[in-house]
Amino acid sequence: QVQLVESGGGLVQAGGSLRVSCRASGFIFSNYVMGWFRQAPGKEREFVAALSGTGDTTYYADSVKGRFTISRDNAKNTVYLQMNSLKPEDTAVYYCAAAYRALYRSTWARDSTYNYWGQGTQATVSS
């Protein structure tokens, strides 16, 4: 019954923007740190961004800092990733994930921290 469903991926030119969304159901959304990961073709899955259950603390990978913004709307059980100034190397399948009461931000970049995962949405950035 737990479900994370991403949407909003697509094709965009370098320098453009996309906003991907993840709607959650089947668990108490506000009790979970929400994270975004991505997996590029032929690459390992990598951490992108995470946000505390309250929405007051964030953590970003260096590769996206200043370009991407993570946010959440707990009333809608939805987490967002606004992606600006996109580069071809941002091309990947973007996954959202939920981590139950992940207290320490030092763990947020580790995929093992997360209990639930979505199916992913494809973002493609052309040069």
C-alpha positions, 0 to 999 in steps of 0.5 A, spaced: 500 500 500 505 504 500 506 508 494 511 513 491 509 516 484 514 521 480 512 525 475 514 531 471 520 528 467 521 530 460 526 533 455 529 540 455 534 543 452 541 545 456 540 551 460 532 550 461 528 547 467 524 542 469 520 540 476 519 533 478 514 531 483 513 525 488 506 524 491 506 519 497 501 515 500 500 509 505 504 512 510 505 518 515 508 523 510 511 528 515 514 522 519 519 521 513 525 525 510 524 525 503 530 524 498 531 525 491 536 520 487 538 519 480 541 514 475 544 516 469 545 511 463 551 506 465 552 510 472 550 508 479 545 511 483 547 518 486 544 522 491 541 529 489 537 532 495 534 531 501 529 534 506 527 533 513 520 531 515 518 538 517 521 541 511 526 546 515 532 543 513 535 541 506 541 537 504 544 537 496 549 534 492 555 539 490 553 537 483 546 540 484 547 546 489 545 552 487 541 550 481 536 545 484 531 546 490 527 541 494 521 542 497 515 539 500 508 540 501 505 535 507 498 537 506 499 534 499 503 528 501 508 531 495 515 532 495 518 537 489 525 538 485 525 544 481 531 543 477 534 549 473 540 551 469 540 544 467 546 540 464 546 534 459 550 531 465 543 531 469 540 527 464 537 521 468 532 517 471 530 521 478 527 517 484 524 519 490 525 516 496 522 516 503 526 515 510 523 514 516 525 518 522 532 519 519 535 523 524 542 525 522 543 529 516 550 525 515 545 519 513 541 522 508 545 521 502 546 514 503 540 510 499 540 505 505 537 510 509 531 510 505 525 505 506 521 506 500 522 508 493 518 510 487 519 508 480 522 514 477 521 519 472 526 520 466 529 527 465 533 528 459 537 534 457 539 535 450 545 539 448 
